[in-house]
Amino acid sequence: MLGVMTRPRLLDLFCGAGGAARGYQMAGFRVTGVDSRPQPRYAGDEFTCADAMTFPLDGFDVIHASPPCQDHMRSPTWNSAEHGTGWMLAATRDRLAGCGIPWVIENVPGADIRVDYRLCGCMFGLRVRSERWFETSWRGFDLIPPHDHRAEVLNRFRNMQGPAFRRRGRIASRREIALAMGIDWMAGDEYKQAIPPAYTEYIGCALMEELVTPSR
């Protein structure tokens, strides 16, 4: 059982600029990020530039992984044939399955994962339609609110340049996107692979319960 003052250590693999990290921090975790590219604006507590597929997993209480999603996108305008990272999803699951601690894998709709949590911005009062799927080692499940796209939102879509947003017939600015997603510390194109922190704050609360009272 966790001590009262303990901040569980979470390893954030394929972390990017830390959209997921910020949510886990809000849920009470100390987050260490790992990515193959430098992330000068990473939102977590620590960052290591390294290969997420070989980085040591020991020394952590929980693990979150967001393997590259490009090969799993279902879009007529997205050409994933040249990306070649689709194998990382199954390889990551195989690796985490033997680590002996709770884990979460996040990816896009259409990815070959068991969908324990299906989250979208509209469930958290965010003005974005950006659905993500989560598979968990503890087979988490909750009666979460359904999608409600009736409110005014920035509609996310895919094109050859990656994700963008439209509002009333125009493409929203990066600043609008960042504010809508809750990732206003990011710059340039960092938002394109990010998820709103609200998603992982929600998952992180379930993780905390799993650490205190394991379901297995």
Secondary structure per residue as TSV (DSSP state, phi and psi in degrees):
chain	resnum	aa	ss	phi	psi
A	1	M	-	360.0	140.7
A	2	L	-	-71.9	142.7
A	3	G	-	-70.7	160.8
A	4	V	T	-60.5	-39.0
A	5	M	T	-97.1	6.4
A	6	T	-	-78.3	133.2
A	7	R	-	-103.3	107.2
A	8	P	-	-57.2	145.7
A	9	R	E	-91.0	119.9
A	10	L	E	-113.9	129.9
A	11	L	E	-95.3	123.3
A	12	D	E	-108.6	94.1
A	13	L	E	-85.7	143.1
A	14	F	T	57.2	51.6
A	15	C	-	-76.8	-24.0
A	16	G	T	57.5	-145.0
A	17	A	T	-83.8	-1.9
A	18	G	-	99.9	32.8
A	19	G	H	-60.8	-46.5
A	20	A	H	-65.3	-40.5
A	21	A	H	-58.5	-44.0
A	22	R	H	-61.6	-40.4
A	23	G	H	-63.8	-42.4
A	24	Y	H	-66.5	-35.1
A	25	Q	H	-61.6	-43.1
A	26	M	H	-63.9	-26.1
A	27	A	T	-84.3	-7.0
A	28	G	T	111.6	11.7
A	29	F	-	-96.4	153.2
A	30	R	E	-96.1	121.7
A	31	V	E	-113.7	128.8
A	32	T	E	-112.1	121.5
A	33	G	E	-98.4	148.0
A	34	V	E	-134.0	129.0
A	35	D	E	-151.0	152.3
A	36	S	S	-76.6	-13.0
A	37	R	S	-116.4	147.1
A	38	P	-	-57.0	142.6
A	39	Q	-	-131.0	80.2
A	40	P	T	-63.8	-19.9
A	41	R	T	-109.5	22.5
A	42	Y	-	-56.1	134.0
A	43	A	-	-87.2	-9.3
A	44	G	S	-76.9	-170.7
A	45	D	S	-83.4	-33.2
A	46	E	E	-143.2	155.5
A	47	F	E	-140.5	139.7
A	48	T	E	-128.9	128.0
A	49	C	E	-84.4	107.5
A	50	A	S	-162.2	171.5
A	51	D	-	-77.8	115.9
A	52	A	T	-65.2	-20.2
A	53	M	T	-79.0	-15.9
A	54	T	T	-124.5	-3.2
A	55	F	S	-62.9	135.9
A	56	P	-	-59.5	137.7
A	57	L	-	-96.9	-9.0
A	58	D	T	-75.0	154.6
A	59	G	T	92.7	5.6
A	60	F	-	-120.7	157.0
A	61	D	S	-91.4	-31.2
A	62	V	E	-148.8	161.7
A	63	I	E	-134.4	134.9
A	64	H	E	-116.0	138.5
A	65	A	E	-136.3	134.1
A	66	S	-	-123.8	75.2
A	67	P	-	-58.4	155.8
A	68	P	-	-49.7	136.6
A	69	C	-	-105.2	-6.8
A	70	Q	G	-57.8	-39.2
A	71	D	G	-73.8	-8.5
A	72	H	G	-106.8	-2.4
A	73	M	-	-70.9	139.1
A	74	R	-	-106.8	96.3
A	75	S	-	-153.2	133.3
A	76	P	T	-68.1	-15.9
A	77	T	T	-102.6	1.0
A	78	W	-	-106.9	120.4
A	79	N	-	-99.1	103.9
A	80	S	-	-96.3	-0.1
A	81	A	T	-60.5	-31.4
A	82	E	T	-94.1	-3.4
A	83	H	T	-76.7	-48.9
A	84	G	-	70.5	25.9
A	85	T	-	-111.9	6.0
A	86	G	T	-57.7	-30.4
A	87	W	H	-63.4	-21.9
A	88	M	H	-66.1	-27.4
A	89	L	H	-64.0	-54.3
A	90	A	H	-64.9	-38.5
A	91	A	H	-65.0	-37.3
A	92	T	H	-66.0	-43.5
A	93	R	H	-61.0	-44.8
A	94	D	H	-59.5	-40.0
A	95	R	H	-68.7	-44.5
A	96	L	H	-70.9	-30.6
A	97	A	H	-60.2	-24.7
A	98	G	T	-102.4	9.4
A	99	C	S	-84.4	-18.2
A	100	G	S	81.4	7.1
A	101	I	S	-131.1	161.3
A	102	P	-	-60.8	146.0
A	103	W	E	-144.8	160.9
A	104	V	E	-134.4	134.9
A	105	I	E	-116.7	131.6
A	106	E	E	-117.0	141.0
A	107	N	E	-161.0	-175.9
A	108	V	-	-88.8	160.8
A	109	P	T	-55.5	134.9
A	110	G	T	103.0	-16.2
A	111	A	S	-68.7	151.5
A	112	D	S	-83.7	73.4
A	113	I	S	-134.5	157.8
A	114	R	-	-76.2	126.1
A	115	V	-	-90.6	95.7
A	116	D	S	-83.3	-35.9
A	117	Y	E	-132.6	130.8
A	118	R	E	-118.4	105.0
A	119	L	E	-115.6	147.1
A	120	C	-	-143.3	156.2
A	121	G	G	-58.3	-34.1
A	122	C	G	-64.2	-20.6
A	123	M	G	-74.1	-15.7
A	124	F	G	-118.9	14.3
A	125	G	T	75.5	17.1
A	126	L	-	-89.7	149.1
A	127	R	S	-90.1	46.6
A	128	V	E	-136.9	144.0
A	129	R	E	-105.9	96.1
A	130	S	-	-144.3	87.7
A	131	E	-	-79.0	137.7
A	132	R	E	-133.8	149.0
A	133	W	E	-108.1	146.7
A	134	F	E	-132.5	129.0
A	135	E	E	-108.5	137.8
A	136	T	E	-125.9	152.1
A	137	S	T	-68.9	-24.6
A	138	W	T	-97.5	10.0
A	139	R	-	53.0	50.8
A	140	G	-	-62.9	151.8
A	141	F	-	-159.7	142.3
A	142	D	-	-150.3	153.7
A	143	L	-	-84.1	83.3
A	144	I	-	-88.4	158.5
A	145	P	-	-60.5	147.9
A	146	P	-	-73.4	168.1
A	147	H	-	-62.4	140.4
A	148	D	-	-137.8	93.3
A	149	H	T	-94.3	17.4
A	150	R	T	-76.2	-26.8
A	151	A	S	-70.7	157.0
A	152	E	-	-67.0	127.0
A	153	V	-	-136.7	167.8
A	154	L	E	-91.8	112.2
A	155	N	E	-78.7	124.0
A	156	R	E	-86.9	138.8
A	157	F	E	-144.7	170.7
A	158	R	E	-113.9	142.0
A	159	N	E	-141.5	-172.5
A	160	M	T	-66.5	-17.7
A	161	Q	T	-94.4	-1.2
A	162	G	E	109.5	-164.2
A	163	P	E	-73.2	146.3
A	164	A	E	-145.5	-177.9
A	165	F	E	-137.0	146.1
A	166	R	E	-119.1	147.3
A	167	R	E	-143.2	116.5
A	168	R	T	51.7	45.9
A	169	G	T	84.5	1.6
A	170	R	E	-124.7	159.8
A	171	I	E	-82.6	128.3
A	172	A	-	-70.2	153.9
A	173	S	-	-74.6	161.4
A	174	R	H	-58.2	-37.7
A	175	R	H	-63.3	-41.8
A	176	E	H	-62.8	-42.1
A	177	I	H	-62.3	-47.6
A	178	A	H	-61.2	-44.7
A	179	L	H	-65.6	-39.4
A	180	A	H	-66.6	-35.3
A	181	M	H	-87.8	-15.2
A	182	G	T	80.5	30.8
A	183	I	-	-128.0	48.4
A	184	D	T	-71.9	-4.2
A	185	W	T	-85.2	-10.7
A	186	M	-	-79.9	157.2
A	187	A	-	-133.7	162.6
A	188	G	T	58.2	-131.4
A	189	D	T	-97.3	14.3
A	190	E	G	-60.8	-29.0
A	191	Y	G	-66.1	-21.4
A	192	K	G	-62.2	-31.3
A	193	Q	G	-107.4	6.4
A	194	A	-	-85.5	158.8
A	195	I	-	-119.4	151.1
A	196	P	-	-61.3	135.1
A	197	P	H	-56.9	-25.5
A	198	A	H	-58.1	-31.3
A	199	Y	H	-65.0	-49.9
A	200	T	H	-80.2	-19.9
A	201	E	H	-64.5	-40.7
A	202	Y	H	-64.5	-48.6
A	203	I	H	-63.9	-39.2
A	204	G	H	-61.4	-36.1
A	205	C	H	-64.4	-39.1
A	206	A	H	-66.0	-37.4
A	207	L	H	-62.2	-42.3
A	208	M	H	-58.3	-44.0
A	209	E	H	-63.6	-37.3
A	210	E	H	-66.8	-35.5
A	211	L	H	-69.2	-35.2
A	212	V	H	-77.5	-42.9
A	213	T	S	-133.2	84.4
A	214	P	-	-57.1	139.1
A	215	S	-	-84.0	-14.3
A	216	R	-	-93.9	360.0
